[in-house]
Every structure is written in C-alpha cells, then in structure tokens.
Amino acid sequence: MSVTVYTTPSCSYCRLAKDYLKNHKIPFSEYNVAANQAKADEMVRKSGQMGVPVLDINGRILVGFNPDAIEKALHR
C-alpha cells in the first residue's frame, strides 16, 4: 500500500488527515508543499488542486479530509 499526504504546516485538515492515518496505523509519506516546490507541482499535477490536504492512496487522489473516502480508497 502506498499513501502520500501533501500538506502545509498551518493546515488543520492536514493534521486531521495525518492523525487519522496514524490512529489507524496506516504508514504514509508526508510532503510539505509550502517548503518543497517540486512536491507542490506534483500535487497540482495529480489533483488539479492547490488546496491541501491532498492524499494519494494507491493512485487514488483525495482532496481534503474525508474519513469515508479514505476508508474506501484503502479498501477496508
């Protein structure tokens, strides 16, 4: 399973998404798009969005924090 979370330090929904993944023991990679322009460009290319969080779960792109969508993408 591959989970990537694109975040910014001040984003409260990013914290919720990361806490959700941690609480469910789902490993993920995190990229701060405020500090990493290449990852910001990658996020926009994948999602078509500039807002965070953006989650890439096994190639399925989710914008924002939505626990139901996360569970669906994880096939749990």
C-alpha positions, 0 to 999 in steps of 0.5 A: 500500500502506498499513501502520500499526504501533501500538506502545509504546516498551518493546515488543520485538515492536514493534521486531521488527515495525518492523525487519522492515518496514524490512529489507524496505523496506516504508514504514509509519506508526508510532503510539505508543499509550502517548503518543497516546490517540486512536491507542490507541482506534483500535487497540482499535477495529480489533483488539479488542486492547490488546496491541501490536504491532498492524499494519494492512496494507491493512485487514488487522489483525495482532496481534503479530509474525508474519513469515508473516502479514505476508508474506501480508497484503502479498501477496508 
